[in-house]
């Protein structure tokens, strides 16, 4: 992956962390693909979403239990092939 592409992905992650911490579901949703068929894994056992709207709904529900949210990426792995990139963090 080019350094430029890696910077783009890292910038997107920063925007995601900010929107998540702000508990702004519209801003957060706008950072994802417009397609609804995705696969997202969470950090807890059994957390897997295959629909972006279900993931956003789950995140929004979770925000109710937190007064303040801070997102910290301890490590990031970014890989790519052509115009497609995937990441784990």
Secondary structure, 3 states (H helix, E strand, C coil): CCHHHHHHHHHHHHHHHHHHHHCCHHHHHCCCCCCCCCCEECCCCCCEECCHHHHHHHHHHHHCCCCCCCCCCCCCEEEEECCEEEEEC
